[in-house]
Each structure stands twice: as structure tokens, then as C-alpha cells.
């Protein structure tokens, strides 16, 4: 019988390490979990499950799921390489979820929110009838209860196995946001890797504030399809969060360890408006930021290219009230 060397290297379990796709370093899984699934070597953001997102973003023990019993059915009898019903069952066994989205109520730094989170492990986070229904119910409940909404996106787009029914979810999830905005209830979207297709083309790009994780893939179609559609070479990395931040589609790129504090700060800056009848003047989250800029006066006017003129006596709130006038209006007056 051969003698084993006391100095031989032990073979660890195959699931103890994860190879980073960016730097190709082996990362100990426990270290990865402690680091919020961010590579300690290069900062690559691995995808997260619904449970991991909830633990990271919400106050401990504050989450209460809603509409947990909704689940998809194969209305069309769709069959490609595998029956749609079989794909659903396989995804359920893999993730323990009924569909690709979970929503409910919770608290971020003590502030109550409605939160919806995609799980990319469930059929690529695709949006079918149940996902669209859950999102619509989340938005409608936020409108009735006057609670801010946060949606964390990770999706390949509409669910092709549901055909036109999945495309109808684009309108279904967008329509309530018009009423949400008119009522002054803040809506924040967090775009993670990947956020593409019909999800980006609908509610994900309509947030009052749009936050993205570093290097997240964000786009409607794949790079090759997009390049072929416009008939020219597109810049490298044109679907990255950083590229879109530089061009105004994204408001901030926030590393994962800072995401909870960033959301808490946004919720403080964007309070829910008073209900109709409590105050006469209109309100929206963007109007709140504009009003804040007006109160700062000329300092803001110098930085964003507007004139800030004092209001006539008796107008506005207090003697220091100001009014912002666009540069185009100034030019017309001068002519």
C-alpha cells in the first residue's frame, strides 16, 4: 500500500471556490459572501439571489412578501426544445421561487418602502404575465398606501414562451407609473447585470432616479444586433453602466457596498407628496429636486446654466424665494 505524504495538498470540495470571470482569480465562497458577492481582487459584481438582495438592502426582519401565491401557467402550450411547463418546474426546483420576481414591503433605514426584486436564476429573470402582474400590483399598492417604490432589475427581457402576452406586460407595468408620478410617489430603479430587452424598454428606464451597479450590462438588444440595426460599428462598452452614466441615461453608478446607504439617502431627499386636498400645489419627485435647487439660488444657477431671479414681493414662500428661468427664455426676452 502506498504511503501518503504528510505534506500532500488536500483537495477541497469543488464548490468551495468561485472563479471570477473578470480577473480569473479563484475566490473563496465564504469570502465572496462576506464581501456582498463582489470580487475582492477586481471589484467584479457577481449576480445575487432575491434573498441575498433582501438581506443586503432592507432592515433585518422588516420584509413582508405579497402575492406569493401567483405562479405562471402554460396558456399557449408552448414547446421548443423543452415544454414551457417543464422549464417552469425546473426553475422552481433550482431557485425555490414561483417566478422570477418577488415583491413586498420592508424598511430601508427605518423608512417604509415597496420593493420588487428580480432573480436572474429563474429563466433569466424574464418578464411574463405573473412578473408583470406582480409589478403592476406593487405600483398600485404604492399609490394607494403612498409608499415609495424600489425595483431591482436583473432580466433578459420579455419571456418568449408567453408570446404576445409577455409583450403586453410592457404597457401593463408602465401605465401605473403615470399615476404614481402624478401623485408624487417616488419610484427608484436599480439596474444590475443584466438589464435588457422589454424590462429596460418599459418601467426600468422610467424611474425618478435610476441607479446602476458598476459594469452592469444595460441595453435593449445584444451588441451585434444593435450594431447591425444601425449599420455601423458602435463604441466599445456602449451597453455598460458607466457609458450610459456619461450620457445621461443613468443617474448614478453605485458600488454594491454603498447601495443601501444611497437608497436611504434618496428616500430622505424624495419624500412622498401630501395627498390631494392636503396641499393645493402640485408635486412630483423631480419637482422636489427642482424646488431644492431654487432654494439654493444663484449657486445652482451658475452650475446648470439658468438665471435665478428674485420673485416679486408677495410671491413664493418667504423673502428669499427665487425663480429659475431657462437660458432660451432669456435670449428671447433680450431679442
JODAHU-V147603 format. One line per field, one symbol per residue. phi: phi as a letter, one per 40 degrees, with the letter a starting at -180 (. if undefined). A space follows every 50 residues. Layout:
phi->???
This chain:
phi->.cccccbcccccccccbbccccbgccbcdccccccffbcccbgccccbcd cccccccccdgccbcbfcccacbcccgcabcacdccccccccccbgbcac bbbibabbfgccbcbbbcbcccfggccbcccccccccccccccccfbcbb bbcaachccccbfcdcccccccccdccccccccgbcbbbbcbccbafccc cbcccbccbbbbcdgccbacbcdcccccccgaccdcgcbcccccccbgcb cabbddcbcccccccccccbcccccdhcacccaadcccccccccccgcdc dccbgbcbbcccdgcgbgcccbbcbcccccccccc
